[in-house]
Amino acid sequence: MSVRSAITPAPVEVATAVEGFRLWPGALDAAAQAALAATVFARLRQAPPYRPLTPGGRPFSVEMSNFGPLGWVSDRAGYRYQATHPETGRPWPAIPSFLLDLWRRTVDWPGLPDACLVNLYREGARMGLHQDRDEADLGAPVLSVSLGDAARFRIGPAEGGTTTTVRLDSGDVCALTGPARLARHGIDRILAGSSRLLPGGGRLNLTLRVAGRGL
């Protein structure tokens, strides 16, 4: 699975309410999508997706796991990164090398991410508007890969105001950089049945972040 042959060389400009949102539509071809999905599910056998709780005690509709030295978790104690799966107590699996190569090819950052949040959206799951603020360096970009069913992605300025909806299809890659790094963003809904990539349907979102010092 080669990043060089799978991704387009430059992002497409998308008209949104936030400067710094970068999108590579159809960046990963069908073969790369299938290979990456297989790699992800193999690692998820070591770190099974689970449904976290918000600090208020409400369960997420999205199932989550992580790859890398650090993983993002949420429970009644709050939001944070930690080195182990909250249910198994085991370290998170390593970030697939394909994703690290993808990071090198797409974002301008001197180091590598040390966390990859894995979100598994089955039919009916969504993610409300939020900001990614739990990382050590809020200047480092966030890179996101979509696999499986298409999603309605909503993004708006950090300070509030008008939001824009962008459809993200399987194989699309996007990044939050510059002013968009702290943008409010979320998933309004999943377009069930729009892809046959994932067993059982749904969408995988892989989000690369520099949570601590990076790699």
N, C-alpha and C positions, 0 to 999 in steps of 0.2 A: 504494500500500500504506500504509494508515493505522494507526498504533499505537492511536490513540484508539478506532477502531471495532473493532480486532482483539483487544484485551486486556480482561479482566474488571477491575473497579475495585479489588478487594481480594484479598489472598491468602487461601487456605484454611488453617486451622490443622491441622497434621498431627501426630499423636502419635508423636514420635520420642524417642530417648534424648538429644537435643541441643536446647537452647533456641536459637532464632534461625534455625532452618531454615524458610524461607517457600516456599510452593508455590502457583502459579497454574495449576490443572489446566485443560487446554483453552484456554489463554489466547489462542493464535493460531488463528483460524478456518482452514478449508481453503484459502481464497484467499490468505491471508497466508502460510501455510506454503509453498504452491507458489511464490509470488513470492519469498520469502526464499531457498528452496532454489535457485531459478534464479540469483539474485544471487550466492549463495555459490559455486556451481559456475563461474560466469563468472569470478569472482575467482581461483578455484583454477587456472584456466588460466595465470594469471600466477605463481602460487606453488604448484606441484604438491604434493599430499600425499606425504609420504615416511615411512619407518619409522625412527624414531630408535633409538639404542642407549642402554641404561642405562649408568651409569658402570662397571659390571662387564662390559660388552660384550655383553649380551643384547639382541636386537631386541625392541621393543615389538610387541604384536599389533595395536595401533591405528596407523593412519596419521594423520599430523599435518601441519598447516600453521598459519599465523597471518595475522591482519589487524591493521593499525595500525602506529604508529611502532616498537613493540617486539613481539617474538615470543618465546615460550618454546621453548627447545631443550634437548635432552639428548644427550650423547655421552660418550665415555670421560673427557672433561675435567670432567664434572659437569653440574649443572642450572643454567640461567641464562636471562636475557633478552638478545636482541641485535636489531639493526636490520635484519639481512639474512637471507635464506633460506640455510641452511647448504649446500645443494647448488647453487643457481643463483647465489648471491652478490648477488641483486637485493633491493631493499627490499620489504618486505611490502606487499600492497595495502591500501588504506584500509579502515577499519571501515565497513560499510554504515550509512547514516544511519538506517535503520529500527532498528538495534540501539542506536544512541546515543539515539534517541527512547524506546526501550523502557527503557533505563537510567533516563532522566529520570522516566519514569512509575512505576517500580517501587521504586527504592531511594532511601534518604535519604542522599545524599552530595553535597557542594558542587561537585565537579568531575566530569569525564567519564573513562571508561576509556581507556587508551592501548594496550591489548593485547586481542586477541580470539583465544584459542586455538581452533583448529578440529580436532576429533577425528572421524575417519571410522572407524566400526566396521563392518566387514563380518562375515559370519557366523563365529562362533567367537572374535571379538575380545573382550577384557575389559580391565578396569583394576583393579589391586589397590588395597587400602586405602592411602591416602596423605594428606598434608596439603599445602595450598598455602602454602608458606613462602618463596618466592623473590621476593616483591614488596617494594617499598620501604616501604609502609605496610600493616601487617598488620591495621589497623583498617578499611580500606576493604572494602566488601562484594564478593562474587563473584557474578555473575549468569549463569545457565546457561539455554540454550534447547535443547530437544530437537526434532529433526526426523527422521522416518522410523520405523524399527522401534522398538517399545517396549523398555525396558531395566529390569533389576532393579538399582536404585540402593541401595547400602548406606551407612549413615552411623552414626557413633558418636562419643563424646566424645574430645576431644584427648588426654586422659590415659589412654585405654584403657577397656575395659569393654564393656558391652552395646551391640550395634549393632542398628539397625532397617533393614528392607528396605522400600523404597517403589518402586512401579511408576511409571516415567516414560513417558508416551505422547507421540506426535508432537503438537507444539503446546503442550506443557507448558513452563512457565517456573518456575525455582526460584532461590532466593538463599541464600547463606551469609552471615549477618549476626551481629553480637554474639558470643556464646559459640560459635556454630556456624562462625564464620569460620575457625577452625583445627581444625574437626572432621576426623576421619579419614573418608574417603569413597572410594567406588570403584564400578565397574560389575561385578556378578557375571556377568551374561550378557545377551546380546541375544536378544529373542524374534523369531527370523527369520520373515519372512513376515507379520508383524502390521501392516505398512503397505506401500502401493504408491507412496509419495511419491517415493523416490529411485531413479533409474535403476540397475539392478543390485542393488537392495535395500540393506539395512543402515541405519545410524543416523548422523546428524550431530549432534554436540554443539558448540555455540558458547558459549564461556565468556569473559565480559567481566571484565577485571581492571584495577586500577590498578597497573601494574608499576613505573613510575618516578614521575614527578611528575603524571601524568595529563594530560588535555587541558584 
